[in-house]
Amino acid sequence: MTSMDAMADKTRRKTRRPSEARSRSATAGREAAGIEDLVEVLRGIVARTGSMPPERVVAEELNVKRHTLRRALGVLRARGELEPARAGRRASTSSGLDSSRNLINSTNPLEVMELRLMLEPALARLAALRASPVEIDRILRAATTDPDADPIGADMVFHKAIAAGARNALASELYVLLHRVASDGRLRFTDSDATLLPERVKMRDAEHRQIAEAIAARDPEAAERTMWQHLATLQQKIMGRLAPGGLP
């Protein structure tokens, strides 16, 4: 290659590089915009359900690749809008269900309430100290049951939102297991009287709002106390139903 040819080749390469760089930058910009759009969709799913469904389910429903979904989930976790990922959780699903069944067969509603009284006031305290503004907003919104919502499901969403806001992965896992056991029909001794349900939901929402407002005010003592009082009231209802002559 002559010196002239070498110079011409060098000139061509210099000319190409800026256009290639612009092309890569444009592609990166489109990808970033796509991730942000996906983040908004995922944010809506969490707001609607109170939690994020399994990755496989979300990827199939939204028709996105798993690695793209994980990038969007990573954005939400970095912003404090989603619980940290838990290593090995997917592999333990079947064994977790078996464990739940064993616990359901060997426990009773009063034991469940005793453990809830130990765990959930502490989670409310941690949420008051650690929850992000987005998590606090989710807790506040979940404190009031929508008129067309399932009351039992709405209660679950509220308590799960507080567990997520506590930002303690191990405590959240314990709560998930406890919640799975407590929600089994064989252990539910409240909400069976349909004629009183609207009144009970109204009273429960008032208690939920007290807890949520304490968390929003960053008052850990009040958050812990109001959660304990809320659960203690529920415990008394269960004891009344289990006592001889109690409501069926």
N, C-alpha and C positions, 0 to 999 in steps of 0.2 A: 504493500500500500504506500503510495507517495505521500509526501508531507501535505499536499493539497487535499488529497482524499481523507487523510486523518483529520484535518481541520474541519472539512465538510461534515464528517461523521460526528465529530464532537459538537458542532453547531446543531445538528439534527437532534442529538441526545439532549442538549440543553433546552431546545425548543419544545421537546416532547414532555419533559419533566413537569413544567408548570401545569400543562393541561391534564396530565395524569394525576397530579396532586389535587387539582380542582375536581376531577372525576371522583377520586377517592373521598374527598371531603363531602361532595354532594351525596355520595352513597351513604357515608356515615351519618350525615344529617337526616336522610330519609329513614335510616334504621332507628336513630334516636327518637324521631317523631313517632315511628311505629310503636316503639317501646312505651312512650308516654301515653299513646292512645290505649295500649293494652293495660297499662297501669290504671287508667281511669275506669276501664271495664272491670278490672279485678277489684278496685275500690268499691264499685257498685255492688259486686257480689258479696263482699264482706259486710257492707252496710245493710244489705237485704237479709242475709242469713246469719250474721254474727260470727262467722268463721269462714275459713277457706276450704272448700272441698278438696279431695285428693287431686294431685297434679294430673293424673291420667284422665280423670273425669272432666276437669276444666279444659285440658288440651283438646279432648275430643269434642266437647261442647262448643268451644270457640274456634276449632279447626286451626290451631296453631301448633308449631313444633315445640317439643318439650324444652329444648335449650332456650328458645325465645321466651317461653313462659317463665322459665327459671330466672332469666334476666329481669323480667318485670317484677317477679316476686322478690328478687333481691333488692330492687329499688324500694318496694314497700317496706321491706324489713329494715333497710338502711334509714328510712324516714320514721321508723318507729310505729308504722301503721299495721304491722303484722308480726306475729310471734316469730322468734328465731326458729330456723329449721332444726329438727331433732334427728340426729344420726340414728339409723337403725330402726326407725319407727315403723316403716312399711313392712319390714320383715317380721314384726312381732304382732301383726294384726290378728291372726288366727289364735295364737297363744293368748293374746289379750282377751279375746272373746271367751275362750275356755275359762280363763281366770275369773272373768266377770260372772260367768254362770256358777262357778264354784262358790264365789262369794255370796251370790244371791241365795243359794241354797243353805248357806251356813250363817246368815246374819238376819237381822230384823230391822224394822224402821227406826226403833229407838237407838240402835247402835249406829245406824247411818247418821242420824241427827247429832249424836254425840261427836262423831268425827267432823261433821260439817261445822259444828260449833267450835271445834278446835282449829280447823283449817281456814274457813272462809273469812272470819274477822281479821285474821292475819293477812290474807290476800287483799282485803279492802284497805288495810293500813298501808301495805306496800304500794297499792295502786295510787293512793293519795300522794305518796312520795315519788313514784317513778313513772306513772302513766304519761304518755305524750299528749299534747293537745288534741290530736286526732282521736286517740283512745278515750280521752275524757269525753269528747263530744259523742262518741259512740255509746259510752256508758249512760250519758244524760238522755240520749234519744231512746235507748232501750229501756229506760226506767218507766216509761208510759206505754201501756199495751194499746196497740191500734185496735179500733173497733172490730175490724174484720180478721184480726189475727187469732191464732190458736193460743189461748191463755197459758197452757203448759209450755208450749214452744217459746213463747215470749219470755217466760220466766227463765228458761234455760239460756236464752240469748243474753239476758241481763247478767246473770251470774258468770257466764263464760266470758263476757266482755271485761268483767272485773278481774277474773283470773288472768286474762291476757295482759291487762294493764299492770298487773303486779310485777311483770318482767322477771319471773323466776321460773325457769324451764322445768325444774324438778317438781316444784309445787303445782305448776299448771298440769303436769302429767298426772300427779296424784289426784288433782281435782277432776280431770277427765275420767279417770277410773271410778272415782267416787260418784260422779254424776251418772256414769253408765249404770252403776249398780242402783242408785237411788231412783232412776227413771223407769226401772222395770215395773211392770204393772203389778207384780206380786208384792211389791213393797210400798205401793202408793196407798195411803189411807186418808188423803185429803182430796178436795175437789170432786168428791163423788156425788154430792148433792147439787144437781144441776140448777135447782131453783135458787140457791144461794150463791151461785158462781159469780154473777156480775157484781154483787156486793163485795165478795171476797177479793175479786180482782181489783176493784176500786181501792180497797183498804191496802192490798198488797202493793199497788202502784204508789200509794202515798208513802209507804215504808221504803220502797225502792228509790223514790225521789230524794228522800232524806239521805240515804246512803250516797247516791250519786252527787248530790250537792256538797256533801262533806268531802268527797274525793275531789270534786272540781275546785273546792276552796283550799285544797292542799292541807287539810286538817286530818292527820292520821288518827288522832285519838277519837275524834267524832266519827270518822269512817269505821273504825274498829267497833266502837260502841253501838252505833246504829245497826251495823250488820249483825252483831251479837243479839241485839234486841229483836230484830226481824226474825232471826232463826229460832230464838227462844219462844217467840209467839207461835211459830209453826210447830215447834216441839210440843207445846202445850196442847195444840189441836190434835196432834197425833196421839198423845197420851190419853186425851179424852175419848178418842174413837176406840182405842184399844182397851179402855177400862170396861168392866162389866156394866152392861146397860148403855154403853156408848153408842153413838150413831154407827150404822153399818158402813 
